[in-house]
């Protein structure tokens, strides 16, 4: 940045130096400073495709998804060949729920650059959001062939296979993801979920316990996405762990998990009555 400061002092009307400094600020996590530089660059030259592209990345990271789409669109209009614009816009469109437009963008990337693993991965994710598992698996297969050591690709493919009830294949992918990233708590949870469906409840309990110990807020959000739960208070891992203990008729552990769940669940949560009834059911087995 110090070199760019010198260049800007000598050439304050050169937008490319502002774009470069803005990019440096972004990589250092200084998003406000990055956006200020890129705004200024576009004031000097409103036809700078790279400035729109880099500002789109900043807007995305700042949470302004609509502004990001707008800037990616402008960068593409000015320079359709700008690297990453279609891929990035497609990813943001998925987050906004515009799946069809995202698929169009990502298909365009794949036509122009058929070795782009990220584009295949993102399009596979979009197809999965449409519940089009066949197309999703096709794209994840391609992504993994192009980048066979990316743990996220195996994990996401395992989720598609899980939802399609190909449980053994899903388990193989979950295990491979953990071979590549052994400490990833969300991958551990997914393996536990698959083990539950395969009725290997002891293995599921081990995985759920590890997942709870290392859970983060972002992971809890991702778990809810797997569960497809509309209840933002649903502590899915504890629900699954309690159920796994119950399947093994380990009622005391099931009660402990269910009690911990109810302690964290707000009194007005939509699922509270159901969870309380389940706790009473577990207790009745101990009483018997």
MIDRENNU-681698 format. One line per field, with one value per residue: residue number from 1; residue in three letters; z, y, x of N, C-alpha, C in turn. Coordinates in nm, 2 decimals, padded with zeros to 4 digits. Layout:
! MIDRENNU-681698
seq NUM:...
type Ala:...
n.zz Z:...
n.yy Y:...
n.xx X:...
ca.zz Z:...
ca.yy Y:...
ca.xx X:...
c.zz Z:...
c.yy Y:...
c.xx X:...
//
This chain:
! MIDRENNU-681698
seq 1:2:3:4:5:6:7:8:9:10:11:12:13:14:15:16:17:18:19:20:21:22:23:24:25:26:27:28:29:30:31:32:33:34:35:36:37:38:39:40:41:42:43:44:45:46:47:48:49:50:51:52:53:54:55:56:57:58:59:60:61:62:63:64:65:66:67:68:69:70:71:72:73:74:75:76:77:78:79:80:81:82:83:84:85:86:87:88:89:90:91:92:93:94:95:96:97:98:99:100:101:102:103:104:105:106:107:108:109:110:111:112:113:114:115:116:117:118:119:120:121:122:123:124:125:126:127:128:129:130:131:132:133:134:135:136:137:138:139:140:141:142:143:144:145:146:147:148:149:150:151:152:153:154:155:156:157:158:159:160:161:162:163:164:165:166:167:168:169:170:171:172:173:174:175:176:177:178:179:180:181:182:183:184:185:186:187:188:189:190:191:192:193:194:195:196:197:198:199:200:201:202:203:204:205:206:207:208:209:210:211:212:213:214:215:216:217:218:219:220:221:222:223:224:225:226:227:228:229:230:231:232:233:234:235:236:237:238:239:240:241:242:243:244:245:246:247:248:249:250:251:252:253:254:255:256:257:258:259:260:261:262:263:264:265:266:267:268:269:270:271:272:273:274:275:276:277:278:279:280:281:282:283:284:285:286:287:288
type Unk:Unk:Unk:Unk:Unk:Unk:Unk:Unk:Unk:Unk:Unk:Unk:Unk:Unk:Unk:Unk:Unk:Unk:Unk:Unk:Unk:Unk:Unk:Unk:Unk:Unk:Unk:Unk:Unk:Unk:Unk:Unk:Unk:Unk:Unk:Unk:Unk:Unk:Unk:Unk:Unk:Unk:Unk:Unk:Unk:Unk:Unk:Unk:Unk:Unk:Unk:Unk:Unk:Unk:Unk:Unk:Unk:Unk:Unk:Unk:Unk:Unk:Unk:Unk:Unk:Unk:Unk:Unk:Unk:Unk:Unk:Unk:Unk:Unk:Unk:Unk:Unk:Unk:Unk:Unk:Unk:Unk:Unk:Unk:Unk:Unk:Unk:Unk:Unk:Unk:Unk:Unk:Unk:Unk:Unk:Unk:Unk:Unk:Unk:Unk:Unk:Unk:Unk:Unk:Unk:Unk:Unk:Unk:Unk:Unk:Unk:Unk:Unk:Unk:Unk:Unk:Unk:Unk:Unk:Unk:Unk:Unk:Unk:Unk:Unk:Unk:Unk:Unk:Unk:Unk:Unk:Unk:Unk:Unk:Unk:Unk:Unk:Unk:Unk:Unk:Unk:Unk:Unk:Unk:Unk:Unk:Unk:Unk:Unk:Unk:Unk:Unk:Unk:Unk:Unk:Unk:Unk:Unk:Unk:Unk:Unk:Unk:Unk:Unk:Unk:Unk:Unk:Unk:Unk:Unk:Unk:Unk:Unk:Unk:Unk:Unk:Unk:Unk:Unk:Unk:Unk:Unk:Unk:Unk:Unk:Unk:Unk:Unk:Unk:Unk:Unk:Unk:Unk:Unk:Unk:Unk:Unk:Unk:Unk:Unk:Unk:Unk:Unk:Unk:Unk:Unk:Unk:Unk:Unk:Unk:Unk:Unk:Unk:Unk:Unk:Unk:Unk:Unk:Unk:Unk:Unk:Unk:Unk:Unk:Unk:Unk:Unk:Unk:Unk:Unk:Unk:Unk:Unk:Unk:Unk:Unk:Unk:Unk:Unk:Unk:Unk:Unk:Unk:Unk:Unk:Unk:Unk:Unk:Unk:Unk:Unk:Unk:Unk:Unk:Unk:Unk:Unk:Unk:Unk:Unk:Unk:Unk:Unk:Unk:Unk:Unk:Unk:Unk:Unk:Unk:Unk:Unk:Unk:Unk:Unk:Unk:Unk:Unk:Unk:Unk:Unk:Unk:Unk:Unk:Unk:Unk:Unk:Unk
n.zz 00.00:00.07:-00.15:-00.34:-00.23:-00.27:-00.56:-00.60:-00.49:-00.67:-00.90:-00.88:-01.04:-01.15:-01.20:-01.19:-00.99:-00.76:-00.78:-00.74:-00.48:-00.34:-00.38:-00.23:00.03:00.06:00.07:00.31:00.48:00.52:00.46:00.43:00.37:00.13:-00.03:-00.05:-00.20:-00.44:-00.51:-00.56:-00.77:-00.97:-00.99:-01.12:-01.35:-01.51:-01.66:-01.59:-01.59:-01.42:-01.17:-01.11:-01.08:-00.86:-00.67:-00.65:-00.52:-00.27:-00.19:-00.17:00.04:00.24:00.27:00.11:-00.11:-00.34:-00.45:-00.51:-00.72:-00.91:-00.96:-01.06:-01.29:-01.43:-01.47:-01.64:-01.86:-01.95:-01.99:-02.10:-02.08:-01.84:-01.58:-01.36:-01.31:-01.40:-01.26:-00.99:-00.98:-01.02:-00.79:-00.59:-00.68:-00.63:-00.35:-00.32:-00.40:-00.67:-00.86:-01.13:-01.28:-01.18:-01.26:-01.53:-01.55:-01.45:-01.63:-01.85:-01.78:-01.78:-02.04:-02.16:-02.01:-01.95:-01.76:-01.52:-01.20:-00.98:-01.09:-01.18:-00.93:-00.80:-00.98:-00.94:-00.67:-00.71:-00.87:-00.68:-00.49:-00.64:-00.61:-00.80:-00.82:-00.99:-01.19:-01.02:-00.90:-01.13:-01.19:-00.95:-00.96:-01.18:-01.08:-00.88:-01.02:-01.14:-00.93:-00.71:-00.44:-00.28:00.00:00.06:-00.17:-00.18:00.06:00.01:-00.21:-00.07:00.08:-00.12:-00.21:00.03:00.06:-00.15:-00.08:-00.12:00.07:00.14:-00.04:00.02:00.27:00.21:00.08:00.28:00.46:00.31:00.28:00.55:00.57:00.43:00.56:00.87:01.11:01.08:01.20:01.10:00.89:01.04:01.18:00.96:00.88:01.11:01.08:00.86:00.95:01.14:00.98:00.86:01.07:01.25:01.54:01.75:01.64:01.53:01.76:01.87:01.67:01.67:01.93:01.91:01.72:01.85:02.05:01.91:01.77:01.58:01.54:01.26:01.17:01.30:01.16:00.91:00.96:01.02:00.76:00.64:00.78:00.69:00.84:00.95:01.18:01.36:01.61:01.64:01.77:01.62:01.63:01.90:01.91:01.73:01.86:02.10:02.00:01.89:02.12:02.23:02.04:02.10:02.34:02.56:02.79:03.00:02.90:02.68:02.80:02.93:02.71:02.59:02.79:02.81:02.56:02.59:02.78:02.64:02.45:02.36:02.55:02.39:02.16:01.85:01.85:02.11:02.27:02.15:02.20:02.48:02.52:02.41:02.59:02.82:02.73:02.71:02.98:03.08:03.00:03.17:03.41:03.38
n.yy -00.12:00.12:00.19:00.23:00.46:00.65:00.65:00.75:01.00:01.12:01.09:01.16:01.14:00.90:00.63:00.35:00.31:00.36:00.15:-00.06:00.00:-00.02:-00.29:-00.40:-00.31:-00.45:-00.72:-00.71:-00.69:-00.45:-00.32:-00.09:00.11:00.00:00.02:00.29:00.37:00.24:00.35:00.62:00.57:00.50:00.74:00.89:00.75:00.61:00.39:00.18:-00.14:-00.32:-00.19:-00.19:-00.46:-00.53:-00.37:-00.50:-00.74:-00.64:-00.53:-00.76:-00.89:-00.71:-00.76:-00.65:-00.76:-00.71:-00.48:-00.59:-00.77:-00.58:-00.44:-00.64:-00.70:-00.46:-00.47:-00.69:-00.60:-00.40:-00.54:-00.84:-01.06:-01.05:-01.20:-01.42:-01.28:-01.37:-01.61:-01.53:-01.36:-01.54:-01.70:-01.51:-01.47:-01.71:-01.70:-01.50:-01.63:-01.64:-01.87:-01.97:-01.76:-01.77:-02.03:-01.99:-01.80:-01.95:-02.16:-02.03:-01.97:-02.23:-02.31:-02.13:-02.18:-02.47:-02.61:-02.51:-02.57:-02.45:-02.33:-02.55:-02.66:-02.46:-02.44:-02.70:-02.68:-02.50:-02.64:-02.84:-02.68:-02.65:-02.90:-03.08:-03.34:-03.51:-03.35:-03.20:-03.39:-03.46:-03.22:-03.19:-03.42:-03.36:-03.13:-03.25:-03.42:-03.23:-03.10:-03.28:-03.27:-03.11:-03.06:-02.96:-03.00:-03.28:-03.30:-03.15:-03.30:-03.53:-03.45:-03.41:-03.68:-03.79:-03.67:-03.79:-04.04:-04.22:-04.37:-04.52:-04.43:-04.16:-04.17:-04.25:-04.03:-03.83:-03.93:-03.91:-03.63:-03.57:-03.69:-03.52:-03.28:-03.31:-03.19:-03.05:-02.95:-02.95:-03.14:-03.36:-03.37:-03.42:-03.68:-03.82:-03.78:-03.93:-04.18:-04.22:-04.26:-04.50:-04.66:-04.69:-04.62:-04.58:-04.49:-04.26:-04.11:-04.06:-03.89:-03.68:-03.58:-03.48:-03.29:-03.11:-03.02:-02.87:-02.69:-02.40:-02.08:-02.04:-02.30:-02.41:-02.28:-02.40:-02.66:-02.64:-02.59:-02.84:-02.98:-02.86:-02.69:-02.47:-02.34:-02.11:-02.15:-02.41:-02.65:-02.85:-03.04:-03.14:-03.24:-03.45:-03.60:-03.67:-03.83:-04.04:-04.16:-04.25:-04.44:-04.63:-04.70:-04.58:-04.42:-04.24:-04.08:-03.98:-03.83:-03.64:-03.50:-03.40:-03.24:-03.05:-02.94:-02.82:-02.63:-02.44:-02.37:-02.12:-02.00:-01.94:-02.08:-02.24:-02.52:-02.60:-02.73:-02.99:-03.08:-03.09:-03.28:-03.50:-03.53:-03.61:-03.85:-03.99:-04.00:-04.16:-04.41:-04.46:-04.46:-04.68
n.xx 00.08:00.20:00.36:00.17:00.05:00.25:00.25:-00.01:00.00:00.16:00.01:-00.28:-00.51:-00.53:-00.72:-00.66:-00.46:-00.61:-00.79:-00.61:-00.52:-00.75:-00.81:-00.60:-00.67:-00.91:-00.82:-00.69:-00.90:-01.01:-01.28:-01.44:-01.26:-01.16:-01.39:-01.43:-01.20:-01.26:-01.50:-01.41:-01.24:-01.42:-01.56:-01.37:-01.34:-01.59:-01.61:-01.45:-01.41:-01.28:-01.29:-01.56:-01.59:-01.42:-01.54:-01.78:-01.71:-01.64:-01.88:-02.04:-01.91:-01.96:-02.22:-02.41:-02.59:-02.75:-02.63:-02.39:-02.46:-02.54:-02.30:-02.14:-02.28:-02.25:-01.98:-01.95:-02.09:-01.92:-01.69:-01.71:-01.54:-01.41:-01.24:-01.39:-01.63:-01.88:-01.89:-01.88:-02.11:-02.30:-02.28:-02.37:-02.63:-02.74:-02.74:-02.93:-03.15:-03.23:-03.23:-03.25:-03.13:-02.88:-02.79:-02.78:-02.57:-02.36:-02.35:-02.27:-02.01:-01.90:-01.92:-01.74:-01.51:-01.44:-01.29:-01.33:-01.35:-01.48:-01.71:-01.86:-01.91:-02.06:-02.28:-02.37:-02.45:-02.66:-02.84:-02.90:-03.04:-03.27:-03.37:-03.29:-03.15:-03.01:-02.88:-02.73:-02.56:-02.42:-02.27:-02.12:-01.97:-01.81:-01.67:-01.52:-01.36:-01.20:-01.09:-00.97:-00.90:-01.05:-01.22:-01.47:-01.62:-01.66:-01.80:-02.04:-02.14:-02.19:-02.41:-02.61:-02.63:-02.72:-02.97:-03.09:-03.10:-02.90:-02.72:-02.48:-02.30:-02.31:-02.20:-01.94:-01.84:-01.86:-01.67:-01.44:-01.43:-01.37:-01.12:-00.97:-01.01:-00.99:-01.07:-01.31:-01.61:-01.87:-01.86:-01.82:-02.06:-02.24:-02.15:-02.24:-02.51:-02.57:-02.49:-02.68:-02.91:-02.83:-02.86:-02.65:-02.61:-02.44:-02.20:-02.30:-02.37:-02.11:-02.01:-02.20:-02.15:-01.89:-01.94:-02.11:-01.94:-01.76:-01.91:-02.00:-02.17:-02.21:-02.20:-02.42:-02.62:-02.58:-02.64:-02.92:-03.00:-02.96:-03.15:-03.37:-03.53:-03.77:-03.76:-03.59:-03.48:-03.42:-03.22:-03.05:-02.85:-02.84:-03.10:-03.08:-02.88:-03.00:-03.20:-03.06:-02.94:-03.18:-03.26:-03.08:-03.18:-03.07:-03.16:-03.11:-02.90:-03.03:-03.22:-03.06:-02.95:-03.19:-03.29:-03.08:-03.13:-03.38:-03.32:-03.18:-03.37:-03.59:-03.88:-04.10:-04.06:-04.16:-04.13:-04.13:-04.33:-04.34:-04.08:-04.08:-04.27:-04.14:-03.93:-04.07:-04.15:-03.91:-03.84:-04.05:-03.97:-03.76:-03.88:-04.04
ca.zz 00.00:00.07:-00.29:-00.41:-00.18:-00.35:-00.69:-00.60:-00.46:-00.80:-01.01:-00.82:-01.13:-01.22:-01.12:-01.17:-00.87:-00.66:-00.78:-00.68:-00.34:-00.29:-00.37:-00.11:00.15:00.07:00.11:00.45:00.56:00.54:00.35:00.41:00.29:-00.01:-00.11:-00.07:-00.31:-00.56:-00.54:-00.61:-00.90:-01.06:-01.01:-01.21:-01.48:-01.49:-01.76:-01.54:-01.56:-01.30:-01.05:-01.07:-01.04:-00.73:-00.57:-00.63:-00.42:-00.15:-00.15:-00.13:00.17:00.33:00.29:00.02:-00.23:-00.46:-00.50:-00.57:-00.85:-01.00:-01.00:-01.14:-01.42:-01.50:-01.51:-01.75:-01.97:-02.00:-02.03:-02.08:-02.06:-01.71:-01.51:-01.23:-01.29:-01.41:-01.15:-00.87:-00.98:-01.01:-00.65:-00.52:-00.72:-00.55:-00.21:-00.33:-00.44:-00.81:-00.90:-01.27:-01.33:-01.13:-01.35:-01.66:-01.54:-01.43:-01.75:-01.94:-01.74:-01.81:-02.19:-02.19:-01.94:-01.91:-01.66:-01.40:-01.10:-00.90:-01.17:-01.17:-00.79:-00.78:-01.05:-00.87:-00.56:-00.75:-00.90:-00.55:-00.44:-00.71:-00.58:-00.92:-00.77:-01.11:-01.25:-00.91:-00.89:-01.26:-01.17:-00.84:-01.02:-01.27:-00.99:-00.80:-01.12:-01.17:-00.80:-00.63:-00.30:-00.22:00.09:00.05:-00.29:-00.13:00.16:-00.06:-00.28:00.03:00.12:-00.23:-00.20:00.15:00.03:-00.26:-00.01:-00.15:00.20:00.15:-00.12:00.10:00.38:00.16:00.05:00.41:00.51:00.23:00.32:00.68:00.55:00.38:00.67:00.98:01.23:01.04:01.28:01.02:00.82:01.14:01.20:00.84:00.89:01.21:01.03:00.77:01.04:01.20:00.88:00.84:01.20:01.33:01.63:01.84:01.56:01.52:01.89:01.87:01.58:01.72:02.05:01.86:01.65:01.95:02.12:01.82:01.69:01.57:01.49:01.12:01.15:01.34:01.05:00.80:01.01:01.00:00.62:00.61:00.84:00.62:00.95:00.95:01.32:01.38:01.74:01.64:01.80:01.55:01.67:02.02:01.87:01.67:01.96:02.20:01.93:01.87:02.25:02.25:01.96:02.17:02.47:02.66:02.83:03.08:02.81:02.60:02.89:02.95:02.59:02.57:02.90:02.76:02.45:02.64:02.85:02.54:02.36:02.42:02.59:02.29:02.03:01.80:01.87:02.25:02.33:02.10:02.27:02.62:02.52:02.39:02.72:02.91:02.67:02.75:03.13:03.11:02.98:03.29:03.52:03.36
ca.yy 00.00:00.24:00.22:00.29:00.59:00.73:00.67:00.83:01.14:01.18:01.08:01.15:01.13:00.77:00.54:00.22:00.30:00.35:00.02:-00.15:00.02:-00.07:-00.43:-00.43:-00.29:-00.56:-00.84:-00.69:-00.69:-00.31:-00.31:00.05:00.18:-00.05:00.07:00.44:00.38:00.20:00.46:00.73:00.53:00.51:00.88:00.94:00.68:00.53:00.28:00.09:-00.27:-00.38:-00.12:-00.24:-00.60:-00.54:-00.32:-00.60:-00.83:-00.57:-00.52:-00.89:-00.92:-00.62:-00.80:-00.58:-00.86:-00.65:-00.39:-00.67:-00.81:-00.46:-00.41:-00.75:-00.68:-00.35:-00.51:-00.78:-00.52:-00.33:-00.64:-00.97:-01.16:-01.03:-01.33:-01.44:-01.20:-01.46:-01.71:-01.46:-01.31:-01.66:-01.74:-01.42:-01.49:-01.83:-01.65:-01.42:-01.72:-01.64:-01.99:-01.98:-01.67:-01.82:-02.14:-01.93:-01.74:-02.05:-02.24:-01.95:-01.99:-02.36:-02.31:-02.06:-02.23:-02.60:-02.67:-02.43:-02.65:-02.37:-02.30:-02.67:-02.67:-02.36:-02.48:-02.82:-02.63:-02.43:-02.75:-02.90:-02.59:-02.68:-03.04:-03.15:-03.41:-03.57:-03.25:-03.16:-03.49:-03.45:-03.11:-03.22:-03.52:-03.28:-03.05:-03.33:-03.46:-03.12:-03.06:-03.40:-03.26:-03.01:-03.13:-02.90:-03.06:-03.41:-03.29:-03.11:-03.41:-03.62:-03.40:-03.45:-03.82:-03.81:-03.64:-03.88:-04.18:-04.31:-04.35:-04.57:-04.34:-04.04:-04.19:-04.25:-03.89:-03.77:-03.98:-03.85:-03.49:-03.56:-03.73:-03.39:-03.17:-03.39:-03.11:-02.97:-03.00:-02.97:-03.26:-03.47:-03.38:-03.49:-03.82:-03.87:-03.79:-04.05:-04.30:-04.24:-04.32:-04.63:-04.72:-04.71:-04.51:-04.56:-04.40:-04.13:-04.04:-04.01:-03.78:-03.57:-03.53:-03.40:-03.17:-03.02:-02.96:-02.77:-02.61:-02.25:-02.03:-02.07:-02.44:-02.44:-02.24:-02.50:-02.78:-02.62:-02.60:-02.98:-03.03:-02.79:-02.65:-02.33:-02.29:-02.06:-02.19:-02.56:-02.69:-02.97:-03.14:-03.20:-03.32:-03.58:-03.68:-03.73:-03.94:-04.15:-04.23:-04.31:-04.56:-04.73:-04.72:-04.52:-04.32:-04.13:-03.99:-03.91:-03.73:-03.53:-03.42:-03.33:-03.14:-02.94:-02.87:-02.73:-02.52:-02.35:-02.33:-02.01:-02.05:-01.92:-02.15:-02.32:-02.67:-02.63:-02.84:-03.11:-03.12:-03.12:-03.41:-03.60:-03.55:-03.69:-03.99:-04.05:-04.02:-04.27:-04.53:-04.48:-04.50:-04.82
ca.xx 00.00:00.29:00.40:00.05:00.03:00.34:00.20:-00.13:00.04:00.21:-00.09:-00.41:-00.62:-00.52:-00.81:-00.60:-00.39:-00.71:-00.84:-00.51:-00.51:-00.88:-00.80:-00.52:-00.75:-01.01:-00.75:-00.66:-01.02:-01.05:-01.38:-01.49:-01.15:-01.16:-01.51:-01.41:-01.11:-01.32:-01.60:-01.34:-01.19:-01.54:-01.59:-01.27:-01.36:-01.71:-01.60:-01.35:-01.47:-01.22:-01.34:-01.69:-01.57:-01.37:-01.64:-01.88:-01.66:-01.65:-02.03:-02.08:-01.85:-02.03:-02.36:-02.50:-02.59:-02.81:-02.53:-02.29:-02.51:-02.54:-02.17:-02.09:-02.35:-02.19:-01.84:-01.97:-02.13:-01.80:-01.58:-01.77:-01.44:-01.34:-01.23:-01.46:-01.75:-02.00:-01.89:-01.91:-02.25:-02.39:-02.28:-02.45:-02.77:-02.79:-02.78:-03.05:-03.26:-03.26:-03.15:-03.24:-03.03:-02.75:-02.76:-02.75:-02.44:-02.26:-02.35:-02.19:-01.87:-01.86:-01.90:-01.62:-01.40:-01.49:-01.20:-01.35:-01.42:-01.57:-01.83:-01.93:-01.95:-02.17:-02.40:-02.43:-02.52:-02.78:-02.93:-02.95:-03.14:-03.39:-03.40:-03.26:-03.03:-02.94:-02.79:-02.64:-02.45:-02.34:-02.18:-02.03:-01.87:-01.71:-01.59:-01.43:-01.26:-01.11:-01.02:-01.00:-00.86:-01.13:-01.30:-01.61:-01.69:-01.70:-01.91:-02.16:-02.19:-02.25:-02.55:-02.70:-02.65:-02.80:-03.11:-03.13:-03.11:-02.78:-02.66:-02.35:-02.22:-02.30:-02.10:-01.80:-01.80:-01.84:-01.55:-01.34:-01.42:-01.30:-00.98:-00.90:-01.02:-01.03:-01.13:-01.43:-01.72:-01.99:-01.85:-01.84:-02.21:-02.30:-02.13:-02.33:-02.65:-02.57:-02.48:-02.82:-03.00:-02.78:-02.89:-02.53:-02.64:-02.32:-02.11:-02.37:-02.35:-01.97:-02.00:-02.28:-02.09:-01.78:-01.99:-02.16:-01.82:-01.68:-02.00:-02.00:-02.30:-02.23:-02.23:-02.56:-02.70:-02.57:-02.72:-03.06:-03.03:-02.98:-03.27:-03.48:-03.62:-03.81:-03.76:-03.46:-03.43:-03.40:-03.08:-03.06:-02.75:-02.89:-03.22:-03.03:-02.80:-03.10:-03.27:-02.96:-02.94:-03.31:-03.26:-03.00:-03.24:-02.98:-03.26:-03.05:-02.82:-03.13:-03.29:-02.97:-02.95:-03.32:-03.29:-02.99:-03.19:-03.49:-03.26:-03.14:-03.48:-03.68:-04.01:-04.20:-04.02:-04.27:-04.12:-04.11:-04.42:-04.30:-03.96:-04.12:-04.34:-04.04:-03.86:-04.15:-04.15:-03.78:-03.85:-04.14:-03.90:-03.68:-03.98:-04.09
c.zz 00.00:-00.07:-00.36:-00.36:-00.25:-00.49:-00.70:-00.57:-00.59:-00.90:-00.95:-00.91:-01.20:-01.14:-01.10:-01.04:-00.75:-00.66:-00.71:-00.53:-00.27:-00.28:-00.25:00.02:00.17:00.12:00.25:00.54:00.58:00.43:00.33:00.33:00.15:-00.09:-00.14:-00.19:-00.44:-00.61:-00.61:-00.75:-01.01:-01.09:-01.12:-01.35:-01.46:-01.58:-01.72:-01.50:-01.43:-01.17:-01.01:-01.02:-00.90:-00.63:-00.55:-00.52:-00.28:-00.10:-00.10:00.01:00.28:00.35:00.20:-00.11:-00.36:-00.53:-00.57:-00.71:-00.95:-01.05:-01.09:-01.28:-01.50:-01.55:-01.63:-01.88:-02.04:-02.05:-02.01:-02.05:-01.92:-01.63:-01.38:-01.22:-01.30:-01.30:-01.02:-00.87:-00.96:-00.86:-00.56:-00.55:-00.65:-00.41:-00.21:-00.37:-00.58:-00.88:-01.05:-01.33:-01.30:-01.23:-01.48:-01.66:-01.54:-01.56:-01.86:-01.91:-01.79:-01.96:-02.22:-02.13:-01.87:-01.80:-01.53:-01.29:-01.01:-00.96:-01.16:-01.03:-00.76:-00.85:-00.99:-00.75:-00.60:-00.79:-00.78:-00.49:-00.51:-00.69:-00.71:-00.89:-00.89:-01.16:-01.14:-00.90:-01.02:-01.24:-01.06:-00.89:-01.10:-01.18:-00.92:-00.90:-01.14:-01.05:-00.70:-00.48:-00.23:-00.13:00.08:-00.06:-00.24:-00.03:00.10:-00.14:-00.19:00.07:00.01:-00.23:-00.08:00.12:-00.07:-00.21:-00.06:-00.03:00.20:00.07:-00.05:00.21:00.33:00.13:00.18:00.47:00.44:00.26:00.45:00.67:00.51:00.48:00.80:01.10:01.19:01.10:01.20:00.94:00.91:01.16:01.08:00.85:01.00:01.16:00.94:00.85:01.10:01.10:00.85:00.97:01.28:01.43:01.72:01.76:01.55:01.65:01.91:01.79:01.62:01.84:02.01:01.80:01.75:02.02:02.04:01.74:01.69:01.52:01.34:01.09:01.19:01.23:00.94:00.83:00.99:00.85:00.58:00.66:00.77:00.73:00.93:01.08:01.35:01.52:01.75:01.66:01.75:01.60:01.80:02.00:01.82:01.77:02.06:02.13:01.91:02.00:02.27:02.16:02.02:02.31:02.59:02.71:02.91:03.00:02.72:02.67:02.91:02.83:02.57:02.67:02.86:02.65:02.50:02.72:02.76:02.45:02.43:02.45:02.49:02.15:01.98:01.83:02.02:02.31:02.28:02.17:02.41:02.62:02.49:02.51:02.81:02.86:02.71:02.90:03.16:03.09:03.10:03.40:03.51:03.40
c.yy 00.13:00.28:00.28:00.43:00.69:00.76:00.76:00.97:01.20:01.18:01.06:01.12:00.99:00.66:00.40:00.20:00.29:00.21:-00.08:-00.13:-00.04:-00.22:-00.48:-00.42:-00.40:-00.69:-00.83:-00.68:-00.55:-00.27:-00.17:00.13:00.13:00.01:00.22:00.45:00.35:00.30:00.58:00.70:00.54:00.65:00.94:00.88:00.58:00.41:00.18:-00.04:-00.33:-00.32:-00.17:-00.39:-00.61:-00.48:-00.42:-00.70:-00.77:-00.56:-00.65:-00.92:-00.83:-00.66:-00.74:-00.66:-00.79:-00.55:-00.47:-00.72:-00.70:-00.43:-00.52:-00.74:-00.57:-00.39:-00.60:-00.70:-00.45:-00.42:-00.78:-01.08:-01.14:-01.16:-01.33:-01.37:-01.29:-01.56:-01.65:-01.41:-01.43:-01.71:-01.64:-01.44:-01.61:-01.78:-01.57:-01.50:-01.71:-01.75:-02.00:-01.89:-01.72:-01.94:-02.09:-01.87:-01.85:-02.14:-02.16:-01.96:-02.12:-02.37:-02.24:-02.12:-02.37:-02.67:-02.59:-02.51:-02.57:-02.35:-02.43:-02.69:-02.58:-02.40:-02.61:-02.78:-02.57:-02.54:-02.82:-02.82:-02.61:-02.82:-03.12:-03.23:-03.47:-03.47:-03.20:-03.26:-03.48:-03.34:-03.14:-03.32:-03.45:-03.20:-03.13:-03.39:-03.35:-03.07:-03.17:-03.39:-03.15:-03.07:-03.08:-02.97:-03.20:-03.40:-03.25:-03.22:-03.51:-03.58:-03.43:-03.60:-03.86:-03.79:-03.73:-04.03:-04.27:-04.30:-04.40:-04.48:-04.20:-04.05:-04.19:-04.11:-03.81:-03.81:-03.92:-03.70:-03.48:-03.61:-03.60:-03.28:-03.24:-03.31:-03.03:-03.03:-03.03:-03.10:-03.38:-03.49:-03.46:-03.64:-03.88:-03.88:-03.91:-04.18:-04.33:-04.31:-04.46:-04.72:-04.76:-04.60:-04.48:-04.46:-04.26:-04.05:-03.99:-03.89:-03.66:-03.50:-03.44:-03.27:-03.07:-02.94:-02.85:-02.69:-02.46:-02.20:-02.05:-02.21:-02.47:-02.39:-02.34:-02.62:-02.76:-02.63:-02.75:-03.03:-02.97:-02.75:-02.50:-02.26:-02.24:-02.10:-02.34:-02.59:-02.84:-03.08:-03.21:-03.28:-03.45:-03.66:-03.74:-03.85:-04.06:-04.23:-04.31:-04.44:-04.67:-04.77:-04.68:-04.40:-04.21:-04.03:-03.91:-03.80:-03.61:-03.44:-03.34:-03.22:-03.02:-02.86:-02.77:-02.61:-02.41:-02.30:-02.23:-02.06:-02.03:-01.99:-02.24:-02.47:-02.70:-02.74:-02.98:-03.17:-03.16:-03.26:-03.53:-03.63:-03.63:-03.83:-04.06:-04.09:-04.14:-04.40:-04.57:-04.53:-04.64:-04.92
c.xx 00.09:00.33:00.29:00.02:00.12:00.29:00.07:-00.10:00.10:00.11:-00.22:-00.53:-00.61:-00.60:-00.75:-00.53:-00.49:-00.77:-00.74:-00.51:-00.64:-00.87:-00.71:-00.59:-00.85:-00.94:-00.71:-00.78:-01.07:-01.16:-01.43:-01.38:-01.14:-01.28:-01.49:-01.31:-01.18:-01.43:-01.53:-01.29:-01.30:-01.58:-01.50:-01.29:-01.47:-01.71:-01.50:-01.42:-01.42:-01.26:-01.47:-01.68:-01.53:-01.46:-01.75:-01.84:-01.67:-01.79:-02.08:-02.03:-01.91:-02.18:-02.46:-02.51:-02.65:-02.71:-02.42:-02.33:-02.50:-02.40:-02.11:-02.15:-02.28:-02.05:-01.85:-02.01:-02.01:-01.70:-01.64:-01.66:-01.37:-01.35:-01.30:-01.59:-01.87:-02.01:-01.94:-02.06:-02.34:-02.39:-02.37:-02.60:-02.82:-02.83:-02.91:-03.18:-03.30:-03.18:-03.14:-03.14:-02.89:-02.70:-02.72:-02.61:-02.33:-02.24:-02.26:-02.04:-01.82:-01.84:-01.77:-01.49:-01.44:-01.40:-01.22:-01.43:-01.52:-01.71:-01.92:-01.99:-02.07:-02.29:-02.46:-02.51:-02.66:-02.89:-02.99:-03.06:-03.28:-03.44:-03.38:-03.13:-02.95:-02.84:-02.69:-02.52:-02.36:-02.23:-02.08:-01.93:-01.76:-01.62:-01.49:-01.32:-01.15:-01.03:-01.05:-00.96:-00.93:-01.23:-01.45:-01.69:-01.75:-01.82:-02.04:-02.22:-02.25:-02.39:-02.65:-02.73:-02.74:-02.95:-03.17:-03.14:-03.01:-02.69:-02.51:-02.25:-02.20:-02.20:-01.96:-01.75:-01.78:-01.71:-01.43:-01.32:-01.34:-01.15:-00.90:-00.91:-01.07:-01.10:-01.25:-01.55:-01.85:-01.98:-01.87:-01.99:-02.28:-02.28:-02.22:-02.47:-02.67:-02.57:-02.61:-02.91:-02.96:-02.80:-02.76:-02.53:-02.52:-02.22:-02.17:-02.35:-02.21:-01.96:-02.08:-02.21:-01.97:-01.83:-02.04:-02.04:-01.75:-01.78:-01.98:-02.14:-02.32:-02.26:-02.37:-02.66:-02.70:-02.65:-02.87:-03.09:-03.04:-03.11:-03.39:-03.58:-03.65:-03.80:-03.61:-03.40:-03.41:-03.26:-03.07:-02.97:-02.80:-03.01:-03.17:-02.96:-02.90:-03.17:-03.19:-02.95:-03.07:-03.32:-03.19:-03.06:-03.15:-03.06:-03.20:-02.97:-02.92:-03.19:-03.19:-02.96:-03.07:-03.33:-03.20:-03.06:-03.30:-03.44:-03.22:-03.26:-03.57:-03.82:-04.12:-04.16:-04.13:-04.26:-04.11:-04.20:-04.38:-04.18:-03.99:-04.19:-04.24:-03.96:-03.94:-04.16:-04.02:-03.79:-03.94:-04.07:-03.81:-03.77:-04.02:-03.98
//
